[in-house]
């Protein structure tokens, strides 16, 4: 009695459309990455800043009906890092503002609070989340030679990279886009009427653009590190070193500049040495809180160059087993 039946045996399982081959890779990566307890904790922590940021939304909507409550809003916002945009917002007197000025102020306050969510708690969570999830995504395939399995099927290198990036985009959207959209929805619900949407309709679009500004370059850079080594710990070290070294370098440059002039100086171009500050500059411009193109334009150029260079290096590294 034969053990194996010779000849072609058709596939009886569910077939995925060819255009969604990358989604299969992404979903597999999401399921495997989700097993990390630390990652699940990060996603839980991502909700807490949203609840905290809802407080100034509530206070501001109360201040519109009761201008005396504006002092509480200003006092709370003074706890945020001081910027020119924040100084302009807190200098407004709602008790004498016209309806048009109130609508403009609402837009500015909401935009600043959404930027603060992206800029501070979620940015830290982003660095930690990517540091946990991204390093093994490609480095494990390099070590186990899983490329031989992937590319023995009708999967292109582009689909492979899209699948790996899709894994990271999913988790980053969970800690950036989703909380920001939730915060905007809370602001609408706390408003006296849904007419507030007419003055803030562009903020959801700005949230999506700010999310893309954050997600694309960081995902590309993290996966580039992962593709360059077969040891995920080296990729993780490179990822964290990039952020820490850039932030420390910015602090040193600012310290020397302030020491030479004897007073605090405008950071200007010095912000461009830190990835954290580069992201912040572009996101501030996305939310309409900065019009200084002398810094925002170079920052946007840096993010674009980093994204395309990282993608090019990844594509080259993924192609290397096929040339061996």
SVG drawing of the C-alpha trace seen along z (x, -y; Angstrom):
<svg xmlns="http://www.w3.org/2000/svg" viewBox="-26 -92 58 94">
<polyline fill="none" stroke="black" stroke-width="0.4" points="0.0,0.0 1.6,-3.3 2.4,-5.8 2.5,-8.9 0.1,-9.5 1.9,-10.7 0.7,-13.5 -0.7,-17.0 -2.9,-17.7 -5.0,-20.8 -5.1,-23.3 -8.4,-23.0 -7.8,-26.0 -9.0,-29.5 -7.1,-31.5 -6.1,-35.1 -6.2,-37.5 -2.8,-38.1 -2.9,-41.8 -3.2,-41.0 -0.1,-38.8 1.6,-41.5 -1.3,-41.6 -0.8,-37.9 2.8,-38.6 1.7,-41.6 -1.0,-39.7 1.4,-36.9 3.9,-39.5 1.1,-41.1 0.1,-37.8 3.7,-36.9 4.5,-40.3 1.4,-40.5 2.7,-37.6 5.1,-40.1 3.8,-41.1 5.8,-44.3 4.2,-45.4 0.7,-44.7 1.5,-46.9 2.7,-49.7 -0.6,-49.6 -2.5,-49.8 -0.4,-52.8 -1.1,-54.5 -4.7,-55.0 -3.9,-56.8 -2.4,-60.0 -5.6,-60.3 -7.7,-60.3 -5.5,-63.0 -5.5,-65.2 -9.3,-65.1 -9.3,-67.3 -8.0,-70.5 -10.5,-69.8 -13.3,-69.8 -12.0,-72.9 -11.7,-74.9 -15.2,-74.1 -16.3,-75.3 -14.2,-78.4 -16.1,-79.4 -19.4,-79.5 -17.7,-80.8 -14.6,-83.0 -13.5,-82.9 -12.7,-79.2 -10.1,-80.2 -7.6,-80.8 -7.8,-77.1 -7.1,-76.2 -4.1,-78.5 -2.8,-77.3 -3.0,-73.7 -1.4,-74.4 1.5,-76.2 2.6,-72.7 3.3,-71.8 6.7,-72.7 6.6,-76.3 6.5,-77.2 5.7,-80.2 2.4,-78.6 1.4,-78.0 2.4,-81.6 0.2,-82.9 -2.8,-80.8 -2.5,-81.6 -2.3,-85.4 -5.9,-85.4 -8.6,-86.9 -11.8,-84.9 -14.0,-87.4 -13.5,-90.0 -13.2,-87.7 -15.6,-87.7 -17.4,-84.5 -14.9,-84.3 -11.9,-84.7 -13.4,-82.0 -13.7,-79.6 -10.1,-80.4 -8.9,-79.9 -10.7,-76.6 -8.9,-75.4 -5.5,-76.5 -6.1,-75.0 -7.3,-71.6 -4.4,-71.5 -1.9,-72.2 -3.4,-69.6 -3.3,-67.0 0.3,-68.0 1.2,-67.6 -0.3,-64.1 1.9,-63.2 4.9,-65.1 5.4,-63.9 3.7,-60.7 3.1,-59.0 6.5,-59.8 8.1,-58.0 5.8,-55.1 6.6,-55.0 10.3,-54.7 9.8,-51.9 7.2,-50.0 9.4,-50.0 12.4,-49.0 10.5,-45.9 8.6,-45.0 10.8,-46.0 14.3,-44.4 13.3,-40.7 11.0,-41.3 13.7,-41.0 16.8,-40.0 15.2,-36.7 14.6,-35.9 18.2,-36.7 19.4,-34.4 17.0,-31.5 17.3,-31.9 13.5,-32.3 14.0,-34.2 14.4,-30.9 10.8,-30.0 9.3,-33.4 10.8,-33.8 10.1,-30.2 6.5,-31.4 5.1,-34.0 6.1,-36.8 8.1,-39.8 10.6,-41.7 8.3,-44.7 5.4,-42.6 7.7,-41.2 8.8,-44.7 5.2,-46.0 4.2,-43.1 6.9,-43.9 6.1,-47.6 2.4,-46.8 3.1,-45.0 4.8,-48.1 2.2,-50.5 -0.5,-48.6 1.0,-48.9 2.1,-52.5 -1.4,-53.5 -2.7,-51.9 -0.6,-54.3 -0.7,-57.4 -3.6,-57.7 -6.3,-55.9 -5.7,-57.8 -5.6,-61.1 -8.8,-60.4 -10.4,-59.3 -9.3,-62.6 -10.8,-64.6 -14.0,-62.7 -14.1,-63.5 -13.6,-67.2 -16.6,-67.2 -18.8,-65.4 -17.8,-67.9 -18.7,-70.9 -22.0,-72.7 -23.1,-71.7 -21.8,-69.7 -21.3,-73.0 -17.8,-72.8 -17.0,-70.4 -17.2,-73.3 -14.2,-75.0 -12.2,-71.9 -13.0,-69.6 -9.4,-69.7 -7.9,-68.3 -8.7,-64.6 -6.9,-65.1 -4.0,-66.7 -3.9,-63.7 -3.6,-61.3 -0.8,-63.4 1.0,-63.8 0.7,-60.0 2.3,-59.4 5.0,-61.8 5.8,-59.8 5.2,-56.3 6.9,-56.2 10.4,-57.4 10.6,-55.6 9.3,-52.3 11.7,-52.5 14.7,-53.3 13.9,-50.6 13.4,-47.9 16.6,-49.0 18.5,-48.3 16.8,-45.0 17.8,-44.0 21.4,-44.8 22.1,-42.1 21.1,-38.6 21.0,-39.5 17.9,-41.4 19.7,-42.8 22.1,-44.8 19.2,-46.2 17.5,-47.3 20.7,-48.8 21.1,-50.8 17.5,-52.0 17.8,-53.3 21.3,-54.7 20.0,-56.8 17.4,-58.6 19.6,-58.9 22.7,-60.1 20.6,-62.6 18.9,-64.0 22.1,-64.2 24.0,-65.9 21.2,-68.5 21.6,-69.2 25.4,-69.6 25.2,-71.9 22.6,-74.1 24.7,-74.2 27.8,-75.4 25.7,-77.9 24.2,-79.3 27.5,-79.4 29.1,-81.4 26.3,-84.0 25.7,-84.1 22.0,-83.6 19.4,-81.2 19.6,-81.2 17.1,-80.2 17.7,-76.5 17.2,-77.2 19.2,-74.7 20.4,-72.9 17.1,-71.1 18.0,-69.2 20.6,-67.1 18.0,-65.3 15.5,-62.9 13.1,-63.6 13.1,-67.3 13.0,-66.9 9.8,-64.9 8.4,-67.6 9.2,-70.4 7.4,-68.7 4.4,-67.8 4.1,-71.3 4.0,-72.5 1.4,-69.8 -1.0,-71.1 -0.6,-74.7 1.2,-75.9 4.4,-76.9 5.0,-78.9 8.8,-79.1 9.9,-77.3 13.6,-78.0 13.5,-75.1 10.4,-73.0 11.5,-72.7 14.9,-71.2 13.3,-69.0 10.8,-67.6 13.7,-67.0 15.6,-65.1 12.6,-62.8 12.1,-62.2 15.8,-61.4 15.9,-59.0 12.7,-57.2 13.9,-56.7 17.5,-55.8 16.2,-53.3 13.9,-51.7 16.7,-51.4 19.0,-49.7 16.3,-47.3 15.5,-46.5 19.2,-45.8 19.6,-43.6 16.5,-41.6 17.8,-41.0 21.2,-39.7 20.1,-36.1 18.8,-35.9 22.3,-37.0 24.2,-34.5"/>
</svg>
